[in-house]
Amino acid sequence: MNNRFLLALSILVGTIIGGGIFALPYVFSQSGIVPALFYFILLGGAVILLHLFFGEVCLRTKEKARLIGYASKYLGSWGKGLATFSTLFWIIGTLLVYIILAGDFLYIILGEIIPFSQTAFSLLFWALLSFFILRGIQLIAKAELIMNIVLFAGIFLIFFFATPHIQLKNFSLINTDNLFLPYGVILFALAGWPAIPEIVDFFKGKHEKRNIDNVIVIAGVIIIALYLAFSLFVVGVSGSATSPDALQGLIPFLGKGVIVLGSVLGLTAIAASFLILGNYLKNSLRYDFHFPYIFSAGISIIAPLLLFLIGFQEFILVLSIVGLIAVIDGVLIVALFLKVKNKGTREPEYELRIPRFLPYLVAIVLIGGAIVELLSFL
C-alpha cells in the first residue's frame, strides 16, 4: 500500500468510526448476541454495497458533485429535493451530536486541569475542527491518519485490560423484547458514504482511482471486525450492566481510568468523523448549489453550532432522528446506481458486476428495517 492509499483508507475509516461505536455494546447486551450478529452481517454487507454503488456513481460522472447534485442530474427535481432534505438534516444533525459529545469527553479529560464548563469545551472543539474544515481534504487526510492510529491503539489497550475480566455468563443469546433495537444504531455506526466523493477527489488520476473499490472493501472489513470485537469485549466484561455509552458500565470492573481512556478514544473518533462530514457538507453546497466557498464553509460550520447554542442538546433524540434519515440517503444511492449505469457521462475506473436483484434487495433491507424500528419506537 502506498501513502495515498493509506490516507484514503484513513478518510473512510475515520468517517465511519464516530460516536456510534460506543452505543454498540449496549444494543448487543439488550438484544442478545444472535440478533446483533444478524444485523451486523445484514447491514454490514448492505452498507459496503452502498459505498461501492456511490463510488461508481461518482466515477461515472464528469462533473464534481455530491449526493444532492447526483440526485438532481439523474433523478430530477424530486430526487434533488429529497437529497437536499436528507443531506442537510443528517449531516448537520450528526455534527450537532458530535459537538454535544465532545464537550462531555473534553470535560472528563481536562475538567480537573482547565476550569471550563462542558459547553465551553464543546465550543473549543467546534472552533479547532472548523479550522481544518476550512483548509480542506488534503490537510484533513493527514489528520485522519494520526487520529486513526491513536484510536486503534487506545481500543487495543482497552482490549488488553478487559480480557482477564471477560466471562461467558455475561453473554445472552437472544432477548425477544429488544429484537429490533440494534437496527438503527448499527446502521448509523456503519454509514460512511459522505466520504466516498471526498476519496474520489483525493485520488489523482485514473491509476489511483482504480483503488477506490479496494479502499471501500478493506475499510468495511476493518470496521466490522473492530466493532464486533469492541462490542463483545465490553459486553463480556459488564454483561447486563453495560451502559449506553459503553464506558460507565466498565468502571466497577476496570476502574475510573477507563473513563479517561474511553473519553480520549471517543473524542478522537468523533473528531475524525466531524472533519469529513463538515468538509462533505461544504463541498455539497459548493458543487451542488454553486454557492461561494466562504458561504458554503460558513453554513457547514455555523449551522450545527447555532442549533447547539439555541438548546438542541438532547443526544439520544438527535441520534435517533439522524439514524432514520440515513435510510433516505441509502435508498437514493441505490436509485442513482441503477440510473447511472445507462446515463453516466464517463467511463468508471471500476464497474460492479452483481446480480440485478441485489440493489433492490439493499433498498428493501433499508426501508423494511426503518419501518419496523419506527413502529417499535412508536
ZAMARGU-4260 file (C-alpha; in steps of 0.2 Angstrom, whole numbers, plus 5000, padded with zeros to 4 digits):
<rodrens>
0) 5000/5000/5000 | 5006/5017/4996 | 5004/5033/5006 | 4989/5040/4997 | 4980/5023/4998
5) 4983/5023/5017 | 4977/5041/5018 | 4961/5037/5008 | 4958/5022/5019 | 4960/5033/5034
10) 4947/5046/5027 | 4934/5032/5026 | 4938/5023/5042 | 4939/5040/5051 | 4922/5045/5044
15) 4913/5029/5049 | 4920/5027/5067 | 4911/5040/5076 | 4900/5041/5092 | 4890/5026/5086
20) 4904/5014/5092 | 4900/5017/5110 | 4882/5013/5108 | 4885/4996/5100 | 4889/4986/5116
25) 4873/4992/5124 | 4862/4986/5110 | 4872/4969/5110 | 4868/4967/5128 | 4850/4972/5126
30) 4845/4962/5111 | 4857/4947/5113 | 4872/4941/5103 | 4862/4932/5089 | 4851/4947/5084
35) 4866/4959/5085 | 4877/4947/5074 | 4862/4945/5062 | 4861/4964/5060 | 4879/4966/5058
40) 4880/4954/5044 | 4865/4960/5035 | 4868/4979/5037 | 4887/4977/5035 | 4885/4969/5018
45) 4872/4982/5013 | 4882/4997/5018 | 4898/4990/5009 | 4887/4988/4994 | 4880/5006/4996
50) 4898/5013/4997 | 4903/5004/4981 | 4887/5010/4972 | 4891/5028/4977 | 4909/5026/4971
55) 4903/5020/4954 | 4891/5034/4953 | 4905/5047/4957 | 4916/5039/4944 | 4903/5038/4930
60) 4900/5057/4932 | 4912/5070/4924 | 4906/5084/4935 | 4911/5086/4953 | 4895/5084/4964
65) 4889/5077/4980 | 4873/5067/4983 | 4862/5082/4980 | 4870/5086/4963 | 4870/5067/4958
70) 4851/5066/4963 | 4847/5082/4953 | 4856/5076/4937 | 4850/5058/4937 | 4834/5058/4947
75) 4826/5075/4943 | 4818/5088/4955 | 4811/5075/4967 | 4827/5067/4969 | 4836/5083/4972
80) 4823/5089/4985 | 4824/5073/4994 | 4843/5073/4994 | 4843/5091/5000 | 4832/5087/5015
85) 4842/5071/5020 | 4859/5078/5017 | 4856/5094/5027 | 4847/5086/5041 | 4858/5071/5043
90) 4875/5079/5042 | 4870/5094/5052 | 4862/5083/5065 | 4877/5072/5066 | 4889/5087/5068
95) 4877/5093/5082 | 4878/5076/5090 | 4897/5077/5090 | 4898/5094/5097 | 4887/5088/5111
100) 4898/5073/5114 | 4914/5082/5113 | 4910/5094/5127 | 4907/5078/5138 | 4923/5070/5133
105) 4934/5085/5135 | 4926/5089/5152 | 4931/5071/5158 | 4949/5073/5151 | 4953/5091/5155
110) 4940/5096/5168 | 4951/5095/5183 | 4965/5104/5174 | 4956/5118/5164 | 4941/5126/5173
115) 4929/5126/5158 | 4911/5120/5158 | 4905/5106/5146 | 4898/5120/5135 | 4914/5129/5134
120) 4923/5113/5129 | 4911/5110/5115 | 4914/5127/5108 | 4933/5124/5109 | 4931/5108/5100
125) 4920/5116/5087 | 4932/5131/5084 | 4948/5119/5082 | 4940/5107/5070 | 4931/5121/5060
130) 4949/5127/5055 | 4953/5110/5047 | 4936/5110/5038 | 4941/5127/5030 | 4958/5121/5025
135) 4950/5106/5015 | 4953/5087/5012 | 4972/5087/5010 | 4975/5093/5027 | 4961/5083/5034
140) 4968/5066/5027 | 4984/5068/5036 | 4975/5072/5052 | 4963/5057/5050 | 4978/5045/5049
145) 4985/5052/5065 | 4969/5051/5074 | 4966/5033/5067 | 4982/5027/5074 | 4978/5035/5091
150) 4960/5027/5091 | 4966/5009/5086 | 4980/5010/5099 | 4968/5015/5113 | 4955/5002/5108
155) 4968/4988/5109 | 4973/4995/5126 | 4955/4993/5132 | 4955/4975/5125 | 4971/4971/5134
160) 4964/4977/5151 | 4947/4970/5148 | 4952/4952/5143 | 4955/4945/5161 | 4938/4951/5166
165) 4928/4943/5152 | 4915/4930/5157 | 4904/4919/5146 | 4889/4921/5158 | 4888/4939/5153
170) 4883/4935/5135 | 4864/4932/5132 | 4859/4924/5116 | 4843/4932/5112 | 4830/4944/5120
175) 4814/4945/5111 | 4809/4961/5119 | 4823/4971/5110 | 4825/4961/5094 | 4824/4977/5083
180) 4834/4989/5094 | 4851/4986/5085 | 4845/4991/5068 | 4846/5010/5069 | 4862/5010/5080
185) 4871/4998/5069 | 4866/5007/5053 | 4871/5024/5060 | 4888/5017/5066 | 4892/5009/5049
190) 4887/5023/5037 | 4901/5032/5029 | 4895/5037/5011 | 4899/5055/5013 | 4917/5051/5012
195) 4916/5042/4995 | 4916/5058/4985 | 4930/5065/4996 | 4940/5050/4992 | 4937/5052/4973
200) 4943/5070/4974 | 4958/5065/4985 | 4964/5052/4972 | 4973/5060/4957 | 4972/5052/4940
205) 4965/5035/4934 | 4978/5024/4941 | 4975/5030/4959 | 4956/5030/4957 | 4956/5011/4952
210) 4960/5008/4970 | 4943/5016/4977 | 4934/4999/4977 | 4948/4991/4987 | 4948/5005/4999
215) 4929/5003/5002 | 4930/4984/5004 | 4945/4985/5016 | 4938/4999/5026 | 4922/4989/5028
220) 4930/4973/5034 | 4941/4983/5046 | 4926/4992/5053 | 4915/4977/5055 | 4929/4967/5064
225) 4933/4982/5076 | 4915/4985/5080 | 4912/4966/5084 | 4927/4965/5094 | 4924/4981/5104
230) 4906/4976/5107 | 4910/4958/5113 | 4924/4963/5124 | 4914/4977/5133 | 4898/4965/5135
235) 4910/4951/5140 | 4915/4962/5155 | 4900/4971/5160 | 4886/4960/5154 | 4868/4966/5159
240) 4876/4981/5167 | 4883/4988/5150 | 4879/5006/5149 | 4873/5016/5134 | 4890/5024/5132
245) 4899/5008/5135 | 4911/5016/5147 | 4901/5019/5163 | 4897/5001/5165 | 4915/4996/5165
250) 4920/5007/5180 | 4916/4993/5193 | 4927/4981/5183 | 4942/4991/5176 | 4942/5007/5187
255) 4939/5025/5183 | 4955/5026/5172 | 4945/5018/5158 | 4933/5033/5158 | 4948/5044/5154
260) 4955/5032/5141 | 4937/5029/5134 | 4935/5048/5133 | 4951/5051/5123 | 4945/5037/5111
265) 4928/5045/5110 | 4935/5062/5106 | 4947/5055/5093 | 4933/5045/5084 | 4920/5060/5084
270) 4934/5072/5078 | 4938/5061/5063 | 4920/5060/5058 | 4917/5078/5061 | 4930/5083/5049
275) 4925/5073/5034 | 4906/5076/5037 | 4909/5095/5038 | 4920/5095/5023 | 4907/5085/5013
280) 4893/5097/5018 | 4904/5112/5012 | 4908/5104/4996 | 4890/5098/4993 | 4885/5117/4994
285) 4899/5122/4983 | 4897/5109/4969 | 4878/5105/4970 | 4871/5123/4973 | 4886/5133/4967
290) 4887/5143/4982 | 4904/5153/4985 | 4917/5144/4995 | 4916/5156/5011 | 4897/5154/5011
295) 4897/5135/5010 | 4910/5134/5023 | 4901/5146/5034 | 4885/5136/5033 | 4894/5119/5037
300) 4902/5125/5052 | 4890/5138/5059 | 4873/5128/5057 | 4877/5114/5069 | 4884/5127/5081
305) 4868/5138/5081 | 4857/5123/5084 | 4868/5119/5099 | 4868/5136/5106 | 4849/5138/5105
310) 4847/5122/5115 | 4846/5107/5104 | 4857/5096/5116 | 4847/5080/5118 | 4859/5067/5112
315) 4848/5052/5111 | 4834/5061/5102 | 4845/5069/5089 | 4854/5052/5086 | 4838/5043/5084
320) 4832/5056/5071 | 4848/5056/5062 | 4848/5037/5060 | 4831/5036/5052 | 4836/5050/5040
325) 4851/5040/5034 | 4839/5027/5026 | 4834/5040/5014 | 4852/5043/5008 | 4854/5024/5006
330) 4839/5022/4995 | 4844/5037/4985 | 4861/5029/4982 | 4853/5013/4976 | 4842/5023/4964
335) 4857/5033/4957 | 4867/5017/4955 | 4853/5010/4944 | 4851/5026/4934 | 4870/5029/4931
340) 4873/5013/4923 | 4864/5020/4907 | 4866/5038/4909 | 4884/5040/4916 | 4895/5053/4907
345) 4912/5045/4909 | 4920/5028/4909 | 4922/5022/4928 | 4938/5016/4935 | 4929/5001/4942
350) 4912/4993/4937 | 4902/4982/4949 | 4896/4966/4941 | 4882/4960/4953 | 4865/4951/4951
355) 4852/4963/4945 | 4841/4960/4961 | 4854/4965/4973 | 4852/4984/4973 | 4833/4981/4975
360) 4837/4969/4990 | 4848/4983/4998 | 4834/4995/4997 | 4821/4983/5004 | 4833/4980/5019
365) 4834/4998/5022 | 4816/5003/5021 | 4809/4987/5029 | 4821/4989/5044 | 4817/5008/5046
370) 4798/5004/5046 | 4800/4991/5059 | 4811/5001/5070 | 4799/5016/5069 | 4784/5006/5073
375) 4793/4998/5088 | 4799/5015/5094 | 4781/5022/5092
</rodrens>
